[in-house]
Amino acid sequence: MRIALGADHAGFPIKDTVIRVVEAAGHTVLDLGTFDTKPVDYPDYALAVGQAIREGAADRGILLCGSGVGVSVAANKLHGIRAGVCHDTYSARQSVEHDNLNVLCLGPRVIGPALAEELVKAFLGAEFTGEARHLRRVSKTMAMEVIVTTNRLAALADYGQSVWYDNISRDLLASGKLALLIAEDGVRGVTSNPTIFEKAISGGRLYDADIANWPTPGKPVKELYEALAIADIGAAADLLRPVYDRTAGVDGYISLEVSPHLAHDTAGTIAEAKRLFAVLGRPNVMIKVPATIEGIPAVRELIGSGVNVNVTLIFALSAYDMVMAAYLDGLEVWASHGGDPARVASVASFFVSRVDTAVDKLLAGHPQEMTLRGQAAIANARLAYARFQQTFAGPRWEALAARGGRVQRPLWASTSTKNPAYADTIYADALIGPHTVDTMPPATVDAFRDHGRLAQTVTEGVAEAQALLAQLAAVGIDMDAVTADLLTNGVKIFAEAFDKLLAGLTAKAAALRVA
């Protein structure tokens, strides 16, 4: 397990003892301070340990202060944290087995190092039994947290889901709005694409000075676009860097896409992705690569070279299987060359609402239209998550995980509601679960914050999802054809937006030079 350890100045004297016991038991310590006896405030360390657990950087935590009580009170203010002071071995063990305690709190002014050692051993050696009576009681306790939650977006972390923001612009950065989303809503990452940049640059004046000063003659306009985009991506990455550090690299990423005109060019994609990753020079940047037949080999090569990748435009389950295989292949190559698997991160962007748009159109006028419409997208995504669970399990994955490898998290893209007849959080509500990311556009962020439904839902109805796809096939809906068309159209839409962006930049640069 990964154990987050935090101590104030009064807890510091037994910190080395705790580290020794944890490591001797075969676990990893995430040391969050303090590092000497200079007076500090215990709530800061309770917050750091609690956030590490909530954000997936640690499995459990140990907190140390004079009595153990202060850090316990502070840690229990965080959603998803179950902290307790345990100064006898029975409580240290039983609190995990029955109450699913995830943070042990100790007070060295009450107990000595020898007893602390035994308490840590008891805590680490215990597992939650999962018995019905204990599960029911813990669930009721967690439900009480949801009742008092004021921000549903931030509470998604309790269910293992990270919220990323599907939008970027210079105004978003300059106004402080992105910083506010990170601080108040728990946003943990950002995604971009050519359509987003086209809207941002064509609709905002904050880019005008850079555009006017660009030495246009003899310079391809694509270089101007890259200069503008790289400046925004770099600034956002720096803003997200504390999230990256706090979560030990689980979150805190922003993505920049290779040119959509390279979607069917493996070598070109590899070269551009490596160049952009090197130019940005930050560990919390991902390069977006489309899940085309030509893009998937590029994913393998990029992961094998230590480049973080956001694999985008995944619609088909078969394509998702190939994306996960490419990630595992690449990670094994990276590790075989001496690379640290913990240093490479990837997400697989599985598109959701566009599937319903396409399937509903095909169902129009069919006798079973009202029975089957509006369900294909969620069913498709839930089956994808089931495949994720199967892939990131077993000996092959366990060997990589033992070396620090990270799962390639499914990222739910296109979770805005396209059909006004459907609830505005229908897709966000239905795909909540461990090791997932939902990149939400601004309207979905606002809607979920206001009335989103908090529950683990992505694992629900998997058998029903499979049955639904069978029903669709029975009425003539070929999901392979649907998802193939969606991929083709997705590449086309991004390419058109990219070309429109470059044309707009050319016109804007000319107009600003005249002015």
Salt bridges, closest charged atoms under 4 A:
ASP31 OD1 - LYS15 NZ 2.83
GLU55 OE2 - ARG188 NH2 3.39
GLU55 OE2 - ARG246 NH2 2.78
ASP59 OD1 - ARG2 NH2 3.11
GLU117 OE1 - ARG20 NH2 3.32
GLU117 OE2 - LYS121 NZ 3.49
GLU118 OE2 - LYS121 NZ 3.85
GLU127 OE1 - ARG60 NH2 3.56
GLU131 OE1 - ARG133 NE 3.22
GLU131 OE1 - HIS134 NE2 3.82
ASP158 OD1 - ARG54 NH1 2.66
ASP185 OD2 - ARG449 NH2 2.80
ASP208 OD1 - LYS508 NZ 3.01
ASP210 OD2 - ARG170 NH1 2.69
GLU223 OE1 - LYS219 NZ 3.72
GLU226 OE2 - LYS222 NZ 3.89
GLU226 OE2 - ARG275 NH2 2.84
ASP232 OD1 - ARG170 NE 2.86
ASP238 OD1 - ARG282 NE 2.78
ASP245 OD1 - ARG241 NE 2.90
ASP251 OD1 - ARG409 NH2 2.84
GLU257 OE1 - LYS288 NZ 3.91
GLU272 OE1 - LYS222 NZ 2.73
GLU272 OE1 - ARG275 NH2 3.75
GLU294 OE1 - HIS264 ND1 2.91
GLU301 OE2 - LYS274 NZ 3.06
ASP321 OD2 - ARG387 NH1 2.50
ASP329 OD2 - ARG300 NE 3.25
ASP329 OD1 - ARG396 NH2 2.58
GLU332 OE2 - ARG396 NE 2.77
ASP424 OD1 - HIS451 NE2 2.80
ASP446 OD1 - ARG449 NH1 3.00
ASP450 OD2 - HIS451 ND1 2.77
GLU460 OE1 - ARG382 NH2 3.97
ASP499 OD1 - HIS261 NE2 2.67
